[in-house]
């Protein structure tokens, strides 16, 4: 995890005297005595941190969300060029995120007893989905709690699903008859009104969509993803480009497959407008809807997030800028079109991913750069000096205003271009076609991304060219479910402390905890001898707070 770390060193005789009684060992603290109390000083004055921007047509109100970054520990998650993530909302499940990183299906468990929460990554891959792949993808149907893992294998995929967060798996047919050969995506949601529905009791329709260069198609499963019907074309090359984003299903059963290049005005090679294919009858027929006047100049797919009432939040790239548009009419008309990166001066952005919760709440993740010089930031020239960071933006008022957070302020995700030329990339092809985003059952945002800049790259060295599985997890602020909003002002969370006896002194270190919207101004370190009755706490030191350099600890 990347985090800010504070350290103090004490050589007080008291600490030496209790060395053996306290059994302070390297890297751990004895549970037999509480030798000190670490308290965070509070500053309740309102303020906005410089890594957060609120705006659009006004200033967003309320405490902005706060995120912690969790990279997978080696050797897990080293090949996560196209990461995907899902979380079960089923009450019987633990709500552990499932993460696809190449041939590995990973499960992440968070310990909420510490701040920031600690994480445990486990490989729970199924045999058939960890052999070979042309493209990996994972999807969780959150309410039934079923997670699908798929590895592309030409006109079908090697697919399996789990109903217990990776403990056991069931093989699937893998796709529809005559499905496409590339860029598969899986989605699920209610059957539309009047549809015959499920044939085995599974409550949702499951869709497998993929592209064949000149067109793209979707196949429907009526038995929870065990088998699929024939693939039905969504559009032709004259209507939209073959590549598309992740399929999403609305509460009313409407299916959306976003596409970066539609309405090409009869030019099959034209840039086109970002939009989507839409079906209101379970994939039997499809219509195209676009953002009129917008132009996709990059290679990233747009994305759709759907609110509880069917409100669409459509994230897309328009002439280098990532925008979000809102529709209450299934894309027939649009409102609240906002540039969510404007406050940070972003000139190029890739990999927009959108998720929605309550009617008026949604979030988008993206990689962005402020670079505006010569060269193609999505090409394969390694001399282009663009520097990319992860940003997440949220809205709590139906897309009228957005609060954008720079989630990796001192730790770039990539140096140089993010090549979007596919197999023709001569270099810089470590971050592939997309990232992902989801929410847990409390509405907390989790953004899955691939870290291409680790080690010396973080401090300005050459790009590492890595693809490390990473999660930006919301640890504070309002979530996308209003039922879980914090009530009133909360003090900062308790710190996670390490005390180590070394060379005649005790070294204390702690991770920066979630400040819960009350910026920390200082840390006070106290001691108390528990072997003396009524021993008062004694202040040892006050450590002024500062934004310490974020350093990788994995």
C-alpha positions as CSV (number, residue, x, y, z in Angstrom):
1,X,0.0,0.0,0.0
2,X,1.1,3.5,-0.5
3,X,0.6,5.6,2.5
4,X,2.1,8.4,4.6
5,X,4.2,7.2,7.5
6,X,5.2,9.1,10.7
7,X,8.1,8.0,12.9
8,X,9.5,9.0,16.3
9,X,12.4,7.6,18.3
10,X,12.7,7.5,22.1
11,X,15.7,6.6,24.4
12,X,14.0,7.4,27.7
13,X,15.4,5.2,30.5
14,X,11.8,4.1,31.2
15,X,11.6,2.4,27.8
16,X,14.9,0.5,28.4
17,X,13.7,-0.6,31.8
18,X,10.6,-2.2,30.4
19,X,12.3,-3.7,27.4
20,X,12.0,-7.3,28.6
21,X,8.8,-7.0,30.4
22,X,7.1,-5.6,27.4
23,X,8.8,-8.0,25.0
24,X,9.0,-5.5,22.2
25,X,10.2,-7.4,19.2
26,X,11.1,-6.4,15.7
27,X,8.0,-5.4,13.9
28,X,5.4,-6.2,16.6
29,X,4.1,-5.0,20.0
30,X,3.4,-7.2,23.0
31,X,-0.3,-7.6,23.8
32,X,0.5,-8.0,27.5
33,X,0.9,-4.2,28.2
34,X,-0.4,-1.0,26.7
35,X,2.7,1.2,27.1
36,X,1.5,4.2,25.2
37,X,-1.4,6.0,23.7
38,X,-1.2,7.7,20.4
39,X,-3.7,10.5,19.8
40,X,-4.3,12.6,16.8
41,X,-4.9,16.3,17.4
42,X,-8.0,17.7,15.6
43,X,-8.6,20.8,13.5
44,X,-12.3,21.2,13.0
45,X,-12.0,24.3,10.8
46,X,-13.5,23.6,7.4
47,X,-11.1,23.3,4.4
48,X,-10.6,21.6,1.1
49,X,-7.3,19.7,0.6
50,X,-5.4,20.7,-2.5
51,X,-5.8,17.3,-4.1
52,X,-9.6,17.7,-4.3
53,X,-11.5,19.9,-6.7
54,X,-15.3,20.6,-6.6
55,X,-17.1,22.3,-9.4
56,X,-19.0,22.3,-12.7
57,X,-21.9,24.7,-12.5
58,X,-21.4,25.2,-8.8
59,X,-19.6,24.0,-5.7
60,X,-20.4,20.5,-4.5
61,X,-21.4,20.4,-0.8
62,X,-20.5,17.8,1.8
63,X,-17.3,16.0,2.8
64,X,-15.4,14.7,-0.2
65,X,-14.6,11.0,-0.4
66,X,-11.2,9.8,0.7
67,X,-9.3,6.9,-0.7
68,X,-6.5,4.5,0.2
69,X,-4.5,2.7,-2.4
70,X,-4.0,-1.1,-2.2
71,X,-1.6,-2.8,-4.6
72,X,-1.5,-6.6,-4.7
73,X,1.6,-8.1,-3.0
74,X,4.0,-10.0,-5.1
75,X,3.8,-12.4,-6.7
76,X,0.1,-11.8,-7.1
77,X,-1.4,-9.4,-9.6
78,X,1.7,-8.8,-11.7
79,X,-0.1,-9.1,-15.0
80,X,-3.2,-6.8,-14.5
81,X,-3.1,-4.8,-17.8
82,X,-6.9,-5.0,-18.1
83,X,-8.2,-5.2,-14.5
84,X,-11.8,-5.8,-13.5
85,X,-13.4,-5.9,-10.1
86,X,-16.7,-6.9,-8.6
87,X,-18.3,-7.1,-5.1
88,X,-21.2,-9.2,-3.9
89,X,-23.9,-7.3,-2.0
90,X,-25.5,-10.5,-0.7
91,X,-25.9,-10.2,3.1
92,X,-24.7,-13.8,3.5
93,X,-21.4,-13.0,1.9
94,X,-18.5,-11.2,3.4
95,X,-18.4,-8.6,0.6
96,X,-14.9,-9.3,-0.4
97,X,-13.8,-7.8,-3.7
98,X,-13.1,-10.2,-6.6
99,X,-10.3,-8.9,-8.9
100,X,-9.2,-10.3,-12.3
101,X,-5.5,-9.9,-13.0
102,X,-4.6,-11.7,-16.2
103,X,-4.9,-15.4,-15.5
104,X,-5.4,-14.8,-11.8
105,X,-8.8,-14.4,-10.1
106,X,-8.0,-12.7,-6.8
107,X,-10.0,-12.1,-3.7
108,X,-9.3,-9.2,-1.3
109,X,-10.3,-9.1,2.4
110,X,-10.2,-5.9,4.3
111,X,-9.7,-5.6,8.1
112,X,-11.8,-2.6,9.2
113,X,-10.4,-2.7,12.7
114,X,-7.4,-0.6,11.6
115,X,-7.0,2.7,9.8
116,X,-6.3,2.5,7.0
117,X,-7.8,-1.0,6.8
118,X,-5.3,-3.8,6.1
119,X,-5.8,-6.0,3.1
120,X,-5.3,-9.7,2.4
121,X,-5.0,-10.8,-1.2
122,X,-5.7,-14.5,-2.1
123,X,-5.6,-16.4,-5.4
124,X,-8.9,-18.2,-5.8
125,X,-8.6,-19.0,-9.5
126,X,-10.6,-21.8,-11.1
127,X,-8.7,-24.4,-13.2
128,X,-10.3,-23.6,-16.5
129,X,-9.9,-19.8,-16.1
130,X,-6.2,-19.8,-15.3
131,X,-4.8,-21.7,-18.3
132,X,-4.7,-19.4,-21.3
133,X,-6.4,-16.2,-22.5
134,X,-6.7,-13.7,-25.3
135,X,-8.6,-11.3,-22.9
136,X,-9.5,-11.5,-19.3
137,X,-12.7,-10.1,-17.7
138,X,-14.6,-10.5,-14.4
139,X,-18.1,-9.4,-13.5
140,X,-20.1,-9.7,-10.2
141,X,-23.9,-9.7,-10.3
142,X,-24.0,-7.9,-7.0
143,X,-27.5,-8.7,-5.6
144,X,-27.6,-12.5,-6.3
145,X,-23.8,-12.4,-5.5
146,X,-22.6,-14.4,-8.5
147,X,-19.2,-13.6,-9.9
148,X,-18.2,-14.6,-13.4
149,X,-14.5,-15.1,-14.5
150,X,-13.9,-15.3,-18.3
151,X,-10.8,-15.8,-20.4
152,X,-11.3,-15.2,-24.1
153,X,-10.7,-18.2,-26.4
154,X,-11.7,-16.9,-29.9
155,X,-15.4,-17.3,-30.7
156,X,-16.1,-18.2,-27.1
157,X,-14.4,-18.0,-23.7
158,X,-13.3,-20.2,-20.8
159,X,-15.8,-19.1,-18.2
160,X,-16.8,-20.2,-14.7
161,X,-18.9,-18.6,-11.9
162,X,-18.9,-18.7,-8.2
163,X,-21.7,-18.1,-5.7
164,X,-19.5,-18.1,-2.6
165,X,-16.8,-15.5,-3.3
166,X,-14.4,-18.0,-5.0
167,X,-14.6,-21.0,-2.7
168,X,-16.2,-23.1,-5.3
169,X,-16.7,-22.7,-9.1
170,X,-19.1,-24.0,-11.8
171,X,-18.0,-24.1,-15.4
172,X,-20.1,-22.3,-18.0
173,X,-20.6,-22.7,-21.8
174,X,-18.6,-19.5,-22.0
175,X,-20.5,-17.5,-24.7
176,X,-23.1,-17.6,-27.3
177,X,-23.1,-19.3,-30.7
178,X,-21.1,-17.2,-33.1
179,X,-20.0,-14.7,-30.5
180,X,-17.2,-12.3,-31.4
181,X,-13.5,-13.0,-31.2
182,X,-12.4,-10.0,-29.1
183,X,-13.1,-7.7,-26.2
184,X,-15.7,-9.8,-24.4
185,X,-17.8,-8.3,-21.6
186,X,-20.3,-9.8,-19.2
187,X,-23.3,-8.1,-17.5
188,X,-26.5,-9.0,-15.7
189,X,-29.7,-7.5,-14.5
190,X,-33.5,-7.9,-14.4
191,X,-35.4,-9.3,-17.4
192,X,-37.5,-6.6,-19.1
193,X,-41.2,-6.4,-18.5
194,X,-43.1,-9.0,-20.5
195,X,-40.1,-11.2,-21.1
196,X,-40.5,-15.0,-20.4
197,X,-37.6,-14.7,-17.9
198,X,-35.4,-17.3,-16.3
199,X,-35.7,-21.0,-17.0
200,X,-34.0,-22.2,-13.7
201,X,-34.9,-19.6,-11.1
202,X,-31.8,-17.4,-11.3
203,X,-33.3,-13.9,-11.0
204,X,-31.3,-12.1,-13.7
205,X,-30.6,-12.1,-17.4
206,X,-26.9,-12.6,-18.1
207,X,-25.4,-11.1,-21.3
208,X,-22.1,-12.0,-23.0
209,X,-21.1,-9.4,-25.6
210,X,-18.0,-9.3,-27.9
211,X,-16.8,-7.8,-31.2
212,X,-15.8,-9.2,-34.6
213,X,-14.1,-6.1,-36.0
214,X,-16.9,-5.3,-38.5
215,X,-19.7,-5.7,-35.9
216,X,-20.4,-6.7,-32.4
217,X,-23.0,-9.0,-30.8
218,X,-24.6,-10.0,-27.5
219,X,-25.8,-13.4,-26.4
220,X,-28.4,-13.9,-23.6
221,X,-28.4,-16.6,-20.8
222,X,-31.7,-17.5,-19.1
223,X,-30.1,-19.8,-16.6
224,X,-27.7,-17.6,-14.7
225,X,-24.8,-17.9,-17.2
226,X,-24.6,-21.7,-17.4
227,X,-25.6,-21.6,-21.1
228,X,-26.1,-18.9,-23.7
229,X,-28.3,-18.5,-26.7
230,X,-27.1,-17.3,-30.2
231,X,-25.2,-14.0,-30.5
232,X,-27.3,-11.2,-31.9
233,X,-25.6,-8.3,-33.8
234,X,-25.9,-4.9,-32.1
235,X,-24.7,-2.8,-35.0
236,X,-22.7,-2.8,-38.3
237,X,-19.4,-1.1,-39.1
238,X,-21.3,1.7,-40.8
239,X,-23.1,2.5,-37.5
240,X,-20.3,2.0,-34.9
241,X,-16.8,0.8,-34.5
242,X,-16.4,-2.8,-33.5
243,X,-14.7,-2.2,-30.1
244,X,-17.0,-1.4,-27.2
245,X,-17.1,-1.0,-23.5
246,X,-18.6,-3.0,-20.6
247,X,-22.3,-4.1,-20.9
248,X,-24.6,-2.7,-18.2
249,X,-28.2,-3.6,-17.4
250,X,-30.7,-1.1,-15.9
251,X,-33.3,-1.9,-13.2
252,X,-36.0,-2.0,-15.9
253,X,-34.1,-4.5,-17.9
254,X,-32.7,-2.1,-20.6
255,X,-29.3,-3.2,-21.8
256,X,-26.5,-0.7,-22.7
257,X,-23.2,-1.4,-24.5
258,X,-21.1,1.8,-24.7
259,X,-19.1,2.5,-27.9
260,X,-16.5,5.2,-28.6
261,X,-17.4,5.7,-32.2
262,X,-20.9,5.8,-33.5
263,X,-22.9,8.0,-35.9
264,X,-20.0,7.9,-38.4
265,X,-22.0,9.7,-41.1
266,X,-21.5,6.9,-43.5
267,X,-17.7,6.8,-43.0
268,X,-16.8,3.4,-41.6
269,X,-13.3,4.7,-40.6
270,X,-14.5,8.0,-39.2
271,X,-13.9,9.1,-35.6
272,X,-17.6,9.2,-34.8
273,X,-19.4,10.2,-31.6
274,X,-19.4,8.4,-28.2
275,X,-22.6,6.6,-27.6
276,X,-24.1,3.1,-27.0
277,X,-26.2,0.3,-28.3
278,X,-29.4,0.0,-26.4
279,X,-31.9,-2.9,-26.2
280,X,-35.3,-2.8,-24.4
281,X,-36.3,-6.4,-25.3
282,X,-33.5,-8.6,-23.8
283,X,-31.1,-8.2,-26.8
284,X,-33.5,-9.1,-29.6
285,X,-33.2,-5.7,-31.3
286,X,-30.8,-2.7,-30.7
287,X,-30.8,1.0,-31.3
288,X,-27.9,3.5,-31.3
289,X,-27.8,6.7,-29.2
290,X,-24.9,9.2,-29.1
291,X,-23.7,12.4,-27.6
292,X,-24.3,14.8,-30.5
293,X,-21.3,16.9,-31.3
294,X,-18.8,15.0,-29.1
295,X,-15.8,13.4,-30.8
296,X,-13.6,10.6,-29.6
297,X,-10.0,11.2,-30.5
298,X,-8.4,8.7,-28.2
299,X,-8.7,4.9,-28.0
300,X,-10.7,4.5,-24.7
301,X,-14.2,3.0,-24.5
302,X,-16.9,5.1,-22.8
303,X,-18.8,3.7,-19.8
304,X,-22.3,3.6,-18.4
305,X,-23.3,3.8,-14.7
306,X,-27.0,3.3,-13.9
307,X,-28.8,4.7,-10.8
308,X,-31.4,3.0,-8.8
309,X,-34.2,4.6,-10.9
310,X,-32.6,4.0,-14.2
311,X,-30.8,7.3,-14.5
312,X,-27.9,7.0,-16.9
313,X,-24.4,8.5,-16.1
314,X,-22.4,8.2,-19.3
315,X,-18.6,8.8,-19.0
316,X,-16.7,9.4,-22.2
317,X,-13.7,11.1,-23.8
318,X,-14.4,14.2,-25.9
319,X,-11.4,15.7,-27.7
320,X,-9.1,14.6,-24.9
321,X,-11.3,15.6,-22.0
322,X,-13.3,13.1,-19.9
323,X,-16.9,14.2,-19.5
324,X,-20.1,12.8,-17.9
325,X,-23.5,13.3,-19.3
326,X,-26.8,12.4,-17.6
327,X,-30.0,11.0,-19.1
328,X,-33.4,10.3,-17.7
329,X,-34.7,9.0,-21.0
330,X,-32.4,6.1,-21.8
331,X,-30.2,8.3,-23.9
332,X,-32.8,10.0,-26.0
333,X,-31.8,13.3,-24.4
334,X,-29.0,14.5,-22.2
335,X,-28.4,17.0,-19.4
336,X,-25.7,18.1,-17.0
337,X,-22.8,17.5,-19.4
338,X,-19.7,18.1,-17.2
339,X,-15.9,18.0,-17.7
340,X,-14.8,16.3,-14.5
341,X,-11.1,16.9,-15.0
342,X,-11.2,20.6,-15.7
343,X,-10.3,21.6,-12.1
344,X,-7.0,19.8,-12.4
345,X,-6.2,21.1,-15.9
346,X,-6.3,17.6,-17.5
347,X,-5.6,17.8,-21.2
348,X,-5.8,14.0,-22.0
349,X,-7.6,11.2,-20.2
350,X,-8.1,7.5,-20.7
351,X,-10.1,4.6,-19.3
352,X,-13.2,6.3,-17.9
353,X,-15.3,3.9,-15.8
354,X,-18.6,4.8,-14.2
355,X,-20.7,3.3,-11.4
356,X,-23.9,4.7,-9.8
357,X,-25.8,4.0,-6.6
358,X,-28.7,6.0,-5.4
359,X,-30.7,8.0,-7.9
360,X,-28.5,11.1,-7.6
361,X,-25.2,9.6,-6.9
362,X,-22.5,8.3,-9.2
363,X,-18.7,8.0,-9.5
364,X,-16.2,7.9,-12.4
365,X,-12.5,6.9,-12.4
366,X,-10.0,7.8,-15.0
367,X,-6.3,8.2,-15.8
368,X,-5.4,11.8,-16.7
369,X,-2.4,13.9,-17.6
370,X,-1.9,17.7,-17.7
371,X,0.6,17.3,-20.5
372,X,-0.3,19.5,-23.6
373,X,2.9,19.4,-25.6
374,X,3.8,17.7,-28.9
375,X,3.6,14.0,-29.5
376,X,0.8,11.4,-29.1
377,X,0.1,10.6,-25.5
378,X,-1.7,7.4,-26.7
379,X,1.0,6.5,-29.2
380,X,4.2,4.4,-28.9
381,X,6.9,7.1,-28.7
382,X,8.5,6.7,-25.2
383,X,10.0,10.2,-25.4
384,X,6.6,11.8,-24.9
385,X,6.8,13.2,-21.3
386,X,3.3,12.7,-20.2
387,X,2.7,11.7,-16.6
388,X,-0.5,10.0,-15.7
389,X,-2.4,9.8,-12.3
390,X,-5.5,8.2,-11.1
391,X,-8.5,10.5,-10.5
392,X,-11.9,9.7,-9.1
393,X,-14.9,12.0,-9.2
394,X,-18.3,11.7,-7.5
395,X,-21.6,13.5,-7.7
396,X,-24.3,13.6,-5.0
397,X,-26.8,15.9,-7.0
398,X,-27.5,14.0,-10.1
399,X,-24.5,15.1,-12.0
400,X,-24.9,18.8,-11.6
401,X,-21.7,19.1,-9.6
402,X,-18.8,16.8,-9.2
403,X,-16.0,16.5,-6.7
404,X,-12.8,15.2,-8.2
405,X,-10.0,13.6,-6.2
406,X,-6.4,13.0,-7.3
407,X,-6.1,9.6,-5.7
408,X,-2.4,9.0,-6.3
409,X,-0.9,12.5,-5.8
410,X,2.7,11.5,-5.3
411,X,2.7,8.2,-7.1
412,X,2.2,8.3,-10.9
413,X,0.4,5.4,-12.6
414,X,2.4,5.8,-15.8
415,X,5.2,7.9,-17.2
416,X,5.2,8.4,-21.0
417,X,2.4,7.4,-23.3
418,X,-0.5,5.0,-22.6
419,X,-0.4,3.3,-25.9
420,X,-3.8,2.6,-27.3
421,X,-2.8,1.2,-30.7
422,X,-3.3,-2.4,-29.6
423,X,-1.0,-5.1,-31.0
424,X,0.7,-2.5,-33.2
425,X,2.2,-0.7,-30.2
426,X,6.0,-0.7,-30.5
427,X,6.3,0.1,-26.8
428,X,4.4,1.3,-23.8
429,X,1.7,-1.3,-24.0
430,X,1.6,-2.3,-20.3
431,X,-1.7,-0.6,-19.6
432,X,-4.1,-2.1,-22.1
433,X,-7.7,-1.2,-22.8
434,X,-9.6,-0.4,-19.6
435,X,-9.8,-0.1,-15.9
436,X,-12.9,-0.9,-13.8
437,X,-15.0,0.5,-10.9
438,X,-17.6,-0.8,-8.6
439,X,-19.2,-0.2,-5.2
440,X,-19.6,-2.4,-2.1
441,X,-22.9,-3.0,-0.3
442,X,-22.3,0.2,1.8
443,X,-21.9,2.2,-1.4
444,X,-18.1,2.7,-1.0
445,X,-16.3,3.2,-4.3
446,X,-13.6,0.8,-5.4
447,X,-11.6,1.7,-8.5
448,X,-9.5,-1.1,-10.1
449,X,-6.4,0.0,-11.9
450,X,-3.1,-1.2,-13.2
451,X,0.0,0.5,-11.8
452,X,2.6,0.9,-14.6
453,X,5.0,3.1,-12.5
454,X,6.7,1.5,-9.5
455,X,10.1,1.5,-7.9
456,X,12.4,4.3,-9.1
457,X,9.7,5.5,-11.6
458,X,7.7,6.9,-8.7
459,X,10.4,9.5,-8.0
460,X,11.1,10.4,-11.6
461,X,12.9,7.5,-13.1
462,X,12.0,5.7,-16.3
463,X,8.6,4.1,-16.6
464,X,8.7,0.6,-15.1
465,X,6.3,-0.8,-17.7
466,X,4.6,-2.9,-15.0
467,X,0.9,-3.8,-14.7
468,X,0.4,-4.3,-10.9
469,X,-3.1,-5.0,-9.8
470,X,-4.2,-2.1,-7.5
471,X,-7.4,-0.8,-5.9
472,X,-8.3,2.7,-4.9
473,X,-10.8,2.0,-2.1
474,X,-13.0,4.6,-0.5
475,X,-12.2,4.8,3.3
476,X,-14.2,7.9,4.2
477,X,-16.7,10.6,3.2
478,X,-20.1,10.1,1.7
479,X,-20.7,6.9,-0.3
480,X,-23.1,6.3,-3.2
481,X,-25.7,5.0,-0.8
482,X,-27.2,7.8,1.3
483,X,-28.3,5.4,4.0
484,X,-24.7,5.0,5.1
485,X,-23.8,8.7,5.2
486,X,-21.8,9.7,8.3
487,X,-23.8,11.7,10.8
488,X,-22.1,14.9,12.0
489,X,-18.4,15.5,12.4
490,X,-16.3,12.5,13.4
491,X,-12.8,12.6,15.0
492,X,-10.0,11.0,13.0
493,X,-9.8,7.2,13.2
494,X,-7.5,5.5,15.7
495,X,-4.0,5.0,14.3
496,X,-2.3,1.7,13.6
497,X,0.9,1.7,15.7
498,X,4.2,-0.2,15.5
499,X,6.7,-0.1,18.4
500,X,10.2,-1.7,17.9
501,X,13.0,-1.8,20.4
502,X,16.3,-1.3,18.5
503,X,19.8,-0.1,19.6
504,X,18.7,0.9,23.1
505,X,15.7,2.9,22.0
506,X,12.1,2.4,21.0
507,X,11.1,3.4,17.5
508,X,7.5,4.2,17.0
509,X,5.8,4.5,13.6
510,X,2.3,4.8,12.4
511,X,0.4,5.0,9.2
512,X,-1.6,8.2,8.5
513,X,-5.2,7.3,9.5
514,X,-8.4,8.4,7.9
515,X,-9.0,12.0,9.2
516,X,-12.8,11.6,8.6
517,X,-13.0,15.1,7.2
518,X,-11.3,16.7,10.2
519,X,-7.8,17.5,9.1
520,X,-5.1,16.3,11.5
521,X,-2.8,19.1,12.8
522,X,-0.5,17.1,15.1
523,X,0.0,13.8,16.9
524,X,0.5,13.6,20.7
525,X,2.4,10.6,22.1
526,X,1.7,9.6,25.7
527,X,3.1,6.9,27.9
528,X,1.5,5.2,30.9
529,X,3.0,2.5,33.2
530,X,0.4,-0.2,33.8
531,X,2.4,-1.7,36.6
532,X,1.8,1.3,38.8
533,X,-1.7,2.0,40.1
534,X,-3.4,5.1,38.8
535,X,-0.3,6.1,36.8
536,X,-1.2,9.2,34.8
537,X,-0.5,9.5,31.1
538,X,2.7,11.5,30.5
539,X,3.1,13.5,27.3
540,X,6.3,12.4,25.6
541,X,6.2,14.4,22.3
542,X,4.0,16.3,19.9
543,X,4.7,15.6,16.2
544,X,3.4,18.3,13.9
545,X,1.4,16.9,11.0
546,X,2.6,17.4,7.5
547,X,1.8,15.7,4.2
548,X,4.6,13.2,4.3
549,X,5.9,11.8,1.1
550,X,3.9,8.8,0.0
551,X,6.3,5.9,-0.4
552,X,5.5,2.4,-1.7
553,X,5.7,-0.3,1.1
554,X,5.1,-3.2,-1.2
